[in-house]
Amino acid sequence: MDESIIIGKVIRTLRRERGLSQFVVASRSGINLSYYCKLEGGQANPSIRVIFAVTHALGVSPAQFIELISLEMQYFLISEGASEPA
């Protein structure tokens, strides 16, 4: 799985857990709504500045965000390995 998809999935999950709209998070982050939607959809590679802005808007630290991405990647790798023939 592409890292951009995992980043988008984590952002979308955090946003939904907080009951926020894409518009609100994009506005709080200072980024264009269209770009934000691409970010959540795994169609954009965010810069460090964008990651810091989005994590701030979502109320998590960049370190927490990276940890969530790491956990999601581990889960994906385990799932992917389980689907391979023995």
SEDREN-492372 format. One record per residue: residue number from 1; chain; x, y, z of N, C-alpha, C, O in turn. Coordinates in pm, whole numbers, plus 50000, padded with zeros to 5 digits. Layout:
N
{pos: NUM; unit: A; n_c1: X; n_c2: Y; n_c3: Z; ca_c1: X; ca_c2: Y; ca_c3: Z; c_c1: X; c_c2: Y; c_c3: Z; o_c1: X; o_c2: Y; o_c3: Z}
...
//
This chain:
86
{pos: 1; unit: A; n_c1: 50085; n_c2: 49881; n_c3: 50000; ca_c1: 50000; ca_c2: 50000; ca_c3: 50000; c_c1: 50088; c_c2: 50124; c_c3: 50000; o_c1: 50190; o_c2: 50130; o_c3: 50070}
{pos: 2; unit: A; n_c1: 50049; n_c2: 50220; n_c3: 49922; ca_c1: 50121; ca_c2: 50346; ca_c3: 49912; c_c1: 50111; c_c2: 50423; c_c3: 50044; o_c1: 50005; o_c2: 50425; o_c3: 50107}
{pos: 3; unit: A; n_c1: 50219; n_c2: 50487; n_c3: 50085; ca_c1: 50222; ca_c2: 50564; ca_c3: 50208; c_c1: 50119; c_c2: 50676; c_c3: 50206; o_c1: 50062; o_c2: 50709; o_c3: 50310}
{pos: 4; unit: A; n_c1: 50095; n_c2: 50735; n_c3: 50090; ca_c1: 49998; ca_c2: 50844; ca_c3: 50080; c_c1: 49858; c_c2: 50796; c_c3: 50118; o_c1: 49782; o_c2: 50871; o_c3: 50179}
{pos: 5; unit: A; n_c1: 49826; n_c2: 50675; n_c3: 50083; ca_c1: 49695; ca_c2: 50619; ca_c3: 50118; c_c1: 49684; c_c2: 50600; c_c3: 50269; o_c1: 49580; o_c2: 50628; o_c3: 50328}
{pos: 6; unit: A; n_c1: 49790; n_c2: 50552; n_c3: 50329; ca_c1: 49790; ca_c2: 50532; ca_c3: 50474; c_c1: 49780; c_c2: 50666; c_c3: 50547; o_c1: 49704; o_c2: 50679; o_c3: 50643}
{pos: 7; unit: A; n_c1: 49854; n_c2: 50766; n_c3: 50502; ca_c1: 49847; ca_c2: 50900; ca_c3: 50561; c_c1: 49704; c_c2: 50952; c_c3: 50552; o_c1: 49650; o_c2: 51004; o_c3: 50650}
{pos: 8; unit: A; n_c1: 49643; n_c2: 50939; n_c3: 50436; ca_c1: 49506; ca_c2: 50984; ca_c3: 50417; c_c1: 49408; c_c2: 50912; c_c3: 50507; o_c1: 49316; o_c2: 50972; o_c3: 50563}
{pos: 9; unit: A; n_c1: 49427; n_c2: 50781; n_c3: 50521; ca_c1: 49338; ca_c2: 50701; ca_c3: 50605; c_c1: 49347; c_c2: 50745; c_c3: 50751; o_c1: 49245; o_c2: 50755; o_c3: 50819}
{pos: 10; unit: A; n_c1: 49467; n_c2: 50772; n_c3: 50798; ca_c1: 49486; ca_c2: 50816; ca_c3: 50937; c_c1: 49423; c_c2: 50954; c_c3: 50957; o_c1: 49355; o_c2: 50977; o_c3: 51057}
{pos: 11; unit: A; n_c1: 49445; n_c2: 51044; n_c3: 50864; ca_c1: 49385; ca_c2: 51178; ca_c3: 50875; c_c1: 49233; c_c2: 51168; c_c3: 50878; o_c1: 49168; o_c2: 51230; o_c3: 50962}
{pos: 12; unit: A; n_c1: 49176; n_c2: 51090; n_c3: 50786; ca_c1: 49031; ca_c2: 51075; ca_c3: 50779; c_c1: 48975; c_c2: 51015; c_c3: 50909; o_c1: 48872; o_c2: 51060; o_c3: 50959}
{pos: 13; unit: A; n_c1: 49044; n_c2: 50915; n_c3: 50963; ca_c1: 48999; ca_c2: 50852; ca_c3: 51088; c_c1: 49001; c_c2: 50952; c_c3: 51203; o_c1: 48905; o_c2: 50962; o_c3: 51279}
{pos: 14; unit: A; n_c1: 49110; n_c2: 51028; n_c3: 51215; ca_c1: 49120; ca_c2: 51128; ca_c3: 51321; c_c1: 49011; c_c2: 51234; c_c3: 51307; o_c1: 48950; o_c2: 51274; o_c3: 51406}
{pos: 15; unit: A; n_c1: 48987; n_c2: 51278; n_c3: 51185; ca_c1: 48885; ca_c2: 51380; ca_c3: 51162; c_c1: 48747; c_c2: 51329; c_c3: 51200; o_c1: 48670; o_c2: 51398; o_c3: 51268}
{pos: 16; unit: A; n_c1: 48715; n_c2: 51208; n_c3: 51158; ca_c1: 48584; ca_c2: 51150; ca_c3: 51189; c_c1: 48566; c_c2: 51127; c_c3: 51338; o_c1: 48458; o_c2: 51150; o_c3: 51392}
{pos: 17; unit: A; n_c1: 48671; n_c2: 51082; n_c3: 51406; ca_c1: 48665; ca_c2: 51060; ca_c3: 51551; c_c1: 48633; c_c2: 51189; c_c3: 51625; o_c1: 48573; o_c2: 51187; o_c3: 51732}
{pos: 18; unit: A; n_c1: 48674; n_c2: 51302; n_c3: 51567; ca_c1: 48652; ca_c2: 51432; ca_c3: 51631; c_c1: 48523; c_c2: 51499; c_c3: 51583; o_c1: 48488; o_c2: 51607; o_c3: 51631}
{pos: 19; unit: A; n_c1: 48455; n_c2: 51435; n_c3: 51491; ca_c1: 48329; ca_c2: 51489; ca_c3: 51442; c_c1: 48344; c_c2: 51617; c_c3: 51361; o_c1: 48256; o_c2: 51702; o_c3: 51361}
{pos: 20; unit: A; n_c1: 48457; n_c2: 51630; n_c3: 51292; ca_c1: 48485; ca_c2: 51749; ca_c3: 51213; c_c1: 48460; c_c2: 51724; c_c3: 51065; o_c1: 48476; o_c2: 51612; o_c3: 51016}
{pos: 21; unit: A; n_c1: 48421; n_c2: 51829; n_c3: 50994; ca_c1: 48406; ca_c2: 51818; ca_c3: 50850; c_c1: 48540; c_c2: 51841; c_c3: 50782; o_c1: 48633; o_c2: 51895; o_c3: 50841}
{pos: 22; unit: A; n_c1: 48549; n_c2: 51799; n_c3: 50657; ca_c1: 48670; ca_c2: 51825; ca_c3: 50580; c_c1: 48693; c_c2: 51975; c_c3: 50567; o_c1: 48807; o_c2: 52021; o_c3: 50574}
{pos: 23; unit: A; n_c1: 48586; n_c2: 52050; n_c3: 50549; ca_c1: 48596; ca_c2: 52195; ca_c3: 50536; c_c1: 48658; c_c2: 52257; c_c3: 50661; o_c1: 48746; o_c2: 52343; o_c3: 50651}
{pos: 24; unit: A; n_c1: 48613; n_c2: 52215; n_c3: 50778; ca_c1: 48665; ca_c2: 52271; ca_c3: 50904; c_c1: 48814; c_c2: 52241; c_c3: 50919; o_c1: 48892; o_c2: 52330; o_c3: 50953}
{pos: 25; unit: A; n_c1: 48854; n_c2: 52118; n_c3: 50894; ca_c1: 48996; ca_c2: 52082; ca_c3: 50910; c_c1: 49082; c_c2: 52156; c_c3: 50807; o_c1: 49189; o_c2: 52205; o_c3: 50840}
{pos: 26; unit: A; n_c1: 49035; n_c2: 52162; n_c3: 50683; ca_c1: 49109; ca_c2: 52235; ca_c3: 50580; c_c1: 49123; c_c2: 52382; c_c3: 50619; o_c1: 49232; o_c2: 52440; o_c3: 50607}
{pos: 27; unit: A; n_c1: 49015; n_c2: 52443; n_c3: 50665; ca_c1: 49019; ca_c2: 52584; ca_c3: 50705; c_c1: 49115; c_c2: 52606; c_c3: 50822; o_c1: 49196; o_c2: 52698; o_c3: 50819}
{pos: 28; unit: A; n_c1: 49105; n_c2: 52522; n_c3: 50923; ca_c1: 49194; ca_c2: 52535; ca_c3: 51040; c_c1: 49340; c_c2: 52510; c_c3: 51002; o_c1: 49431; o_c2: 52563; o_c3: 51066}
{pos: 29; unit: A; n_c1: 49360; n_c2: 52430; n_c3: 50899; ca_c1: 49496; ca_c2: 52399; ca_c3: 50854; c_c1: 49552; c_c2: 52506; c_c3: 50761; o_c1: 49673; o_c2: 52512; o_c3: 50737}
{pos: 30; unit: A; n_c1: 49464; n_c2: 52588; n_c3: 50708; ca_c1: 49507; ca_c2: 52690; ca_c3: 50613; c_c1: 49539; c_c2: 52635; c_c3: 50476; o_c1: 49622; o_c2: 52691; o_c3: 50403}
{pos: 31; unit: A; n_c1: 49473; n_c2: 52525; n_c3: 50440; ca_c1: 49495; ca_c2: 52466; ca_c3: 50308; c_c1: 49365; c_c2: 52462; c_c3: 50231; o_c1: 49256; o_c2: 52468; o_c3: 50289}
{pos: 32; unit: A; n_c1: 49376; n_c2: 52453; n_c3: 50102; ca_c1: 49263; ca_c2: 52448; ca_c3: 50011; c_c1: 49182; c_c2: 52321; c_c3: 50034; o_c1: 49240; o_c2: 52213; o_c3: 50052}
{pos: 33; unit: A; n_c1: 49049; n_c2: 52332; n_c3: 50034; ca_c1: 48963; ca_c2: 52216; ca_c3: 50056; c_c1: 48987; c_c2: 52107; c_c3: 49952; o_c1: 48988; o_c2: 51988; o_c3: 49986}
{pos: 34; unit: A; n_c1: 49006; n_c2: 52146; n_c3: 49828; ca_c1: 49031; ca_c2: 52048; ca_c3: 49722; c_c1: 49158; c_c2: 51967; c_c3: 49752; o_c1: 49159; o_c2: 51845; o_c3: 49737}
{pos: 35; unit: A; n_c1: 49263; n_c2: 52036; n_c3: 49794; ca_c1: 49388; ca_c2: 51967; ca_c3: 49828; c_c1: 49367; c_c2: 51876; c_c3: 49949; o_c1: 49416; o_c2: 51763; o_c3: 49953}
{pos: 36; unit: A; n_c1: 49293; n_c2: 51927; n_c3: 50048; ca_c1: 49267; ca_c2: 51847; ca_c3: 50167; c_c1: 49194; c_c2: 51717; c_c3: 50130; o_c1: 49227; o_c2: 51610; o_c3: 50181}
{pos: 37; unit: A; n_c1: 49095; n_c2: 51727; n_c3: 50042; ca_c1: 49022; ca_c2: 51608; ca_c3: 49999; c_c1: 49115; c_c2: 51508; c_c3: 49930; o_c1: 49103; o_c2: 51387; o_c3: 49950}
{pos: 38; unit: A; n_c1: 49206; n_c2: 51559; n_c3: 49849; ca_c1: 49304; ca_c2: 51471; ca_c3: 49784; c_c1: 49395; c_c2: 51407; c_c3: 49889; o_c1: 49433; o_c2: 51290; o_c3: 49876}
{pos: 39; unit: A; n_c1: 49429; n_c2: 51482; n_c3: 49991; ca_c1: 49513; ca_c2: 51432; ca_c3: 50098; c_c1: 49445; c_c2: 51314; c_c3: 50167; o_c1: 49506; o_c2: 51208; o_c3: 50186}
{pos: 40; unit: A; n_c1: 49320; n_c2: 51332; n_c3: 50205; ca_c1: 49246; ca_c2: 51223; ca_c3: 50269; c_c1: 49228; c_c2: 51104; c_c3: 50176; o_c1: 49225; o_c2: 50989; o_c3: 50220}
{pos: 41; unit: A; n_c1: 49217; n_c2: 51131; n_c3: 50048; ca_c1: 49198; ca_c2: 51024; ca_c3: 49950; c_c1: 49326; c_c2: 50954; c_c3: 49910; o_c1: 49323; o_c2: 50863; o_c3: 49827}
{pos: 42; unit: A; n_c1: 49438; n_c2: 50995; n_c3: 49968; ca_c1: 49566; ca_c2: 50931; ca_c3: 49936; c_c1: 49620; c_c2: 50971; c_c3: 49800; o_c1: 49703; o_c2: 50899; o_c3: 49743}
{pos: 43; unit: A; n_c1: 49575; n_c2: 51085; n_c3: 49748; ca_c1: 49617; ca_c2: 51130; ca_c3: 49616; c_c1: 49716; c_c2: 51246; c_c3: 49622; o_c1: 49745; o_c2: 51308; o_c3: 49520}
{pos: 44; unit: A; n_c1: 49767; n_c2: 51276; n_c3: 49741; ca_c1: 49863; ca_c2: 51386; ca_c3: 49756; c_c1: 49971; c_c2: 51346; c_c3: 49855; o_c1: 49948; o_c2: 51269; o_c3: 49948}
{pos: 45; unit: A; n_c1: 50089; n_c2: 51400; n_c3: 49834; ca_c1: 50201; ca_c2: 51378; ca_c3: 49926; c_c1: 50224; c_c2: 51507; c_c3: 50003; o_c1: 50281; o_c2: 51602; o_c3: 49950}
{pos: 46; unit: A; n_c1: 50180; n_c2: 51512; n_c3: 50130; ca_c1: 50189; ca_c2: 51637; ca_c3: 50206; c_c1: 50332; c_c2: 51672; c_c3: 50246; o_c1: 50415; o_c2: 51585; o_c3: 50273}
{pos: 47; unit: A; n_c1: 50358; n_c2: 51802; n_c3: 50248; ca_c1: 50486; ca_c2: 51851; ca_c3: 50299; c_c1: 50483; c_c2: 51845; c_c3: 50452; o_c1: 50378; o_c2: 51823; o_c3: 50512}
{pos: 48; unit: A; n_c1: 50598; n_c2: 51863; n_c3: 50512; ca_c1: 50605; ca_c2: 51867; ca_c3: 50659; c_c1: 50518; c_c2: 51980; c_c3: 50712; o_c1: 50452; o_c2: 51965; o_c3: 50815}
{pos: 49; unit: A; n_c1: 50519; n_c2: 52094; n_c3: 50642; ca_c1: 50437; ca_c2: 52208; ca_c3: 50685; c_c1: 50289; c_c2: 52169; c_c3: 50688; o_c1: 50217; o_c2: 52202; o_c3: 50782}
{pos: 50; unit: A; n_c1: 50244; n_c2: 52100; n_c3: 50585; ca_c1: 50104; ca_c2: 52058; ca_c3: 50579; c_c1: 50073; c_c2: 51957; c_c3: 50689; o_c1: 49968; o_c2: 51966; o_c3: 50753}
{pos: 51; unit: A; n_c1: 50162; n_c2: 51863; n_c3: 50712; ca_c1: 50140; ca_c2: 51765; ca_c3: 50820; c_c1: 50129; c_c2: 51835; c_c3: 50954; o_c1: 50040; o_c2: 51803; o_c3: 51033}
{pos: 52; unit: A; n_c1: 50217; n_c2: 51932; n_c3: 50982; ca_c1: 50211; ca_c2: 52005; ca_c3: 51107; c_c1: 50079; c_c2: 52081; c_c3: 51119; o_c1: 50018; o_c2: 52082; o_c3: 51225}
{pos: 53; unit: A; n_c1: 50035; n_c2: 52144; n_c3: 51010; ca_c1: 49911; ca_c2: 52223; ca_c3: 51013; c_c1: 49790; c_c2: 52133; c_c3: 51034; o_c1: 49702; o_c2: 52165; o_c3: 51114}
{pos: 54; unit: A; n_c1: 49784; n_c2: 52021; n_c3: 50964; ca_c1: 49670; ca_c2: 51930; ca_c3: 50976; c_c1: 49667; c_c2: 51865; c_c3: 51114; o_c1: 49560; o_c2: 51856; o_c3: 51175}
{pos: 55; unit: A; n_c1: 49781; n_c2: 51821; n_c3: 51163; ca_c1: 49782; ca_c2: 51758; ca_c3: 51296; c_c1: 49740; c_c2: 51859; c_c3: 51403; o_c1: 49669; o_c2: 51823; o_c3: 51497}
{pos: 56; unit: A; n_c1: 49784; n_c2: 51982; n_c3: 51389; ca_c1: 49743; ca_c2: 52086; ca_c3: 51484; c_c1: 49591; c_c2: 52105; c_c3: 51478; o_c1: 49526; o_c2: 52114; o_c3: 51582}
{pos: 57; unit: A; n_c1: 49536; n_c2: 52111; n_c3: 51358; ca_c1: 49391; ca_c2: 52128; ca_c3: 51340; c_c1: 49313; c_c2: 52010; c_c3: 51399; o_c1: 49200; o_c2: 52027; o_c3: 51446}
{pos: 58; unit: A; n_c1: 49374; n_c2: 51892; n_c3: 51398; ca_c1: 49309; ca_c2: 51772; ca_c3: 51450; c_c1: 49337; c_c2: 51751; c_c3: 51600; o_c1: 49280; o_c2: 51661; o_c3: 51661}
{pos: 59; unit: A; n_c1: 49424; n_c2: 51833; n_c3: 51657; ca_c1: 49451; ca_c2: 51824; ca_c3: 51801; c_c1: 49544; c_c2: 51711; c_c3: 51840; o_c1: 49537; o_c2: 51661; o_c3: 51952}
{pos: 60; unit: A; n_c1: 49631; n_c2: 51669; n_c3: 51749; ca_c1: 49731; ca_c2: 51568; ca_c3: 51781; c_c1: 49869; c_c2: 51623; c_c3: 51747; o_c1: 49882; o_c2: 51711; o_c3: 51662}
{pos: 61; unit: A; n_c1: 49969; n_c2: 51573; n_c3: 51813; ca_c1: 50105; ca_c2: 51617; ca_c3: 51783; c_c1: 50155; c_c2: 51546; c_c3: 51658; o_c1: 50107; o_c2: 51438; o_c3: 51624}
{pos: 62; unit: A; n_c1: 50251; n_c2: 51606; n_c3: 51590; ca_c1: 50310; ca_c2: 51536; ca_c3: 51475; c_c1: 50367; c_c2: 51399; c_c3: 51516; o_c1: 50360; o_c2: 51303; o_c3: 51439}
{pos: 63; unit: A; n_c1: 50423; n_c2: 51390; n_c3: 51636; ca_c1: 50479; ca_c2: 51262; ca_c3: 51683; c_c1: 50369; c_c2: 51157; c_c3: 51698; o_c1: 50388; o_c2: 51042; o_c3: 51659}
{pos: 64; unit: A; n_c1: 50255; n_c2: 51196; n_c3: 51754; ca_c1: 50142; ca_c2: 51102; ca_c3: 51766; c_c1: 50094; c_c2: 51058; c_c3: 51629; o_c1: 50062; o_c2: 50941; o_c3: 51607}
{pos: 65; unit: A; n_c1: 50089; n_c2: 51153; n_c3: 51536; ca_c1: 50045; ca_c2: 51124; ca_c3: 51400; c_c1: 50138; c_c2: 51022; c_c3: 51334; o_c1: 50091; o_c2: 50926; o_c3: 51273}
{pos: 66; unit: A; n_c1: 50267; n_c2: 51044; n_c3: 51346; ca_c1: 50365; ca_c2: 50951; ca_c3: 51288; c_c1: 50351; c_c2: 50812; c_c3: 51352; o_c1: 50365; o_c2: 50711; o_c3: 51284}
{pos: 67; unit: A; n_c1: 50324; n_c2: 50808; n_c3: 51481; ca_c1: 50305; ca_c2: 50680; ca_c3: 51550; c_c1: 50182; c_c2: 50607; c_c3: 51494; o_c1: 50186; o_c2: 50486; o_c3: 51474}
{pos: 68; unit: A; n_c1: 50075; n_c2: 50681; n_c3: 51471; ca_c1: 49955; ca_c2: 50620; ca_c3: 51413; c_c1: 49982; c_c2: 50567; c_c3: 51272; o_c1: 49934; o_c2: 50460; o_c3: 51236}
{pos: 69; unit: A; n_c1: 50057; n_c2: 50642; n_c3: 51194; ca_c1: 50093; ca_c2: 50596; ca_c3: 51060; c_c1: 50176; c_c2: 50469; c_c3: 51069; o_c1: 50155; o_c2: 50374; o_c3: 50993}
{pos: 70; unit: A; n_c1: 50271; n_c2: 50468; n_c3: 51160; ca_c1: 50356; ca_c2: 50351; ca_c3: 51179; c_c1: 50273; c_c2: 50227; c_c3: 51216; o_c1: 50295; o_c2: 50119; o_c3: 51162}
{pos: 71; unit: A; n_c1: 50178; n_c2: 50244; n_c3: 51307; ca_c1: 50092; ca_c2: 50133; ca_c3: 51347; c_c1: 50008; c_c2: 50084; c_c3: 51230; o_c1: 49990; o_c2: 49964; o_c3: 51211}
{pos: 72; unit: A; n_c1: 49956; n_c2: 50179; n_c3: 51152; ca_c1: 49874; ca_c2: 50142; ca_c3: 51035; c_c1: 49958; c_c2: 50067; c_c3: 50932; o_c1: 49911; o_c2: 49971; o_c3: 50871}
{pos: 73; unit: A; n_c1: 50082; n_c2: 50110; n_c3: 50912; ca_c1: 50171; ca_c2: 50042; ca_c3: 50817; c_c1: 50203; c_c2: 49901; c_c3: 50865; o_c1: 50206; o_c2: 49807; o_c3: 50785}
{pos: 74; unit: A; n_c1: 50228; n_c2: 49886; n_c3: 50995; ca_c1: 50254; ca_c2: 49753; ca_c3: 51049; c_c1: 50133; c_c2: 49662; c_c3: 51030; o_c1: 50147; o_c2: 49546; o_c3: 50991}
{pos: 75; unit: A; n_c1: 50014; n_c2: 49716; n_c3: 51058; ca_c1: 49891; ca_c2: 49639; ca_c3: 51040; c_c1: 49877; c_c2: 49596; c_c3: 50893; o_c1: 49843; o_c2: 49481; o_c3: 50865}
{pos: 76; unit: A; n_c1: 49904; n_c2: 49689; n_c3: 50802; ca_c1: 49894; ca_c2: 49657; ca_c3: 50660; c_c1: 49993; c_c2: 49547; c_c3: 50622; o_c1: 49958; o_c2: 49453; o_c3: 50550}
{pos: 77; unit: A; n_c1: 50117; n_c2: 49558; n_c3: 50669; ca_c1: 50218; ca_c2: 49459; ca_c3: 50634; c_c1: 50182; c_c2: 49322; c_c3: 50689; o_c1: 50205; o_c2: 49220; o_c3: 50624}
{pos: 78; unit: A; n_c1: 50126; n_c2: 49320; n_c3: 50811; ca_c1: 50084; ca_c2: 49193; ca_c3: 50869; c_c1: 49969; c_c2: 49135; c_c3: 50788; o_c1: 49968; o_c2: 49016; o_c3: 50757}
{pos: 79; unit: A; n_c1: 49871; n_c2: 49220; n_c3: 50755; ca_c1: 49756; ca_c2: 49175; ca_c3: 50675; c_c1: 49799; c_c2: 49126; c_c3: 50538; o_c1: 49750; o_c2: 49023; o_c3: 50490}
{pos: 80; unit: A; n_c1: 49890; n_c2: 49200; n_c3: 50476; ca_c1: 49938; ca_c2: 49163; ca_c3: 50344; c_c1: 50010; c_c2: 49029; c_c3: 50349; o_c1: 49994; o_c2: 48946; o_c3: 50260}
{pos: 81; unit: A; n_c1: 50090; n_c2: 49009; n_c3: 50454; ca_c1: 50164; ca_c2: 48884; ca_c3: 50469; c_c1: 50070; c_c2: 48765; c_c3: 50493; o_c1: 50096; o_c2: 48653; o_c3: 50449}
{pos: 82; unit: A; n_c1: 49961; n_c2: 48792; n_c3: 50563; ca_c1: 49865; ca_c2: 48685; ca_c3: 50592; c_c1: 49791; c_c2: 48639; c_c3: 50467; o_c1: 49744; o_c2: 48526; o_c3: 50460}
{pos: 83; unit: A; n_c1: 49782; n_c2: 48728; n_c3: 50368; ca_c1: 49708; ca_c2: 48690; ca_c3: 50248; c_c1: 49795; c_c2: 48621; c_c3: 50143; o_c1: 49745; o_c2: 48571; o_c3: 50042}
{pos: 84; unit: A; n_c1: 49925; n_c2: 48617; n_c3: 50168; ca_c1: 50015; ca_c2: 48549; ca_c3: 50074; c_c1: 50009; c_c2: 48399; c_c3: 50097; o_c1: 49997; o_c2: 48355; o_c3: 50211}
{pos: 85; unit: A; n_c1: 50017; n_c2: 48319; n_c3: 49992; ca_c1: 50014; ca_c2: 48175; ca_c3: 50009; c_c1: 50137; c_c2: 48125; c_c3: 50087; o_c1: 50246; o_c2: 48180; o_c3: 50075}
{pos: 86; unit: A; n_c1: 50116; n_c2: 48022; n_c3: 50165; ca_c1: 50223; ca_c2: 47967; ca_c3: 50247; c_c1: 50318; c_c2: 47883; c_c3: 50167; o_c1: 50414; o_c2: 47828; o_c3: 50222}
//
